[in-house]
Amino acid sequence: MPRFIYEAMTNSGNVVNGTMQAESSNELIAKLKVNGYFPMTVEEEKIEEKKSRLPSFRLGKKVKASDLEFFSYQLATLLNSGILLTRALSVASEQVNSNYLRNAIDQIRYDVEHGSTLYDALSRHKDIFSDLYINIVKAGETGGVLGLVLARLADFSEKQRKLRSSVISALFYPIILICVGLGIGAVLTLFVIPRLSSMFTELGTALPLPTQILMSITDIIRKLWWVILLVIVLAVFGIRQYAKTDKGKENIDRIKLKIPMAGTIYRTSALSRFSRTLATLLDNGVPILSALAIVRETIGNRVYRNIVERSEREVERGESLAASLQRSGEFPTLVTHMISIGEESGNPQDMLVKLSEYYDTEMDKQLERISSLISPLIILIMALAVGFLVAAAVLPIFEASSMITV
């Protein structure tokens, strides 16, 4: 991507010079205008910049969520303390433990020093920063509240990490039970049941129903294991390919919203993110249409993204946001009524802040309920499975012993 040298004037009349990467001079001019600059001269840089640039670190490595969370907290704290972005990136880079993340931050700092926005610099490291992360940073830059949104990103990441930890903790004991149950089932299926089956065949007596069912399942798996494996592989491949299409992404996100218990979390998270991001942008003077364009990229669900995109067009034609969202049927009445009240009062951001706080609280409650339900549910399922296996093994023994006694 070429780099351009520009000279521009700020709103206060000061003249600034710098360099920035862009696909063309027109794209650079558009970027400068978005950032509040008025371009005067734009020229493509002739110097071979690539020789002095740091190498691009794209090795496909993963960065721990805790490292990214720590970086976000550090950067947010520094920015909220009034430290310049480039200096804050330099300090944050020294504090992270991951060499891979540190190298990426150094590259980001270099790009920012040479005229790039933080959003553009982050977008070159999508192996580390998700689309949601990058677009929320864009919202913060646009609204002039970068430190605030980084702190919220860190809070969101922390909540996600705690949720994963609580789910893993809740599943630890059930997983042990599953492993023990599978071990018992394998021993019974491979050794005990076949011997009992041959013994009952010699005696000319039919096996009990649970034992027959277990033997039938075992025979099917032994004979058709390759077919089952092939079907699983093809299904996974097909779903992954379908998920890459726009229609597939929308349908998968729609299914997520309908999953029992988990669907409520997805929905609440999307509504909270919508309310919080839109409130932040409007509160910092971003026009409603520009704010909606950013919100649709940060909402994290294709169903809601399409609704916001459609609302953006309808608002541009003069319709109210509340009425447009209400017609979709996906936004609760609480949301549309609160936004409507905010639009009538001229301060929709105040209502949106209250909505985001409400949905944040609701999400915490829902996560607690789901975490407390997962472990008992799996234990119940395992108890039924183990009970079936024990019945399949013990009933033939009882019947055999009664026949021998007779």
PyMOL commands that set and color helices and strands:
alter all, ss='L'
color gray80, all
select helices_A, chain A and resi 25-34+49-51+65-80+85-95+99-113+118-123+131-143+146-203+209-243+246-258+262-283+288-298+302-316+321-328+333-345+348-405
alter helices_A, ss='H'
color red, helices_A
select strands_A, chain A and resi 3-9+15-21+38-44
alter strands_A, ss='S'
color yellow, strands_A
deselect
rebuild
show_as cartoon
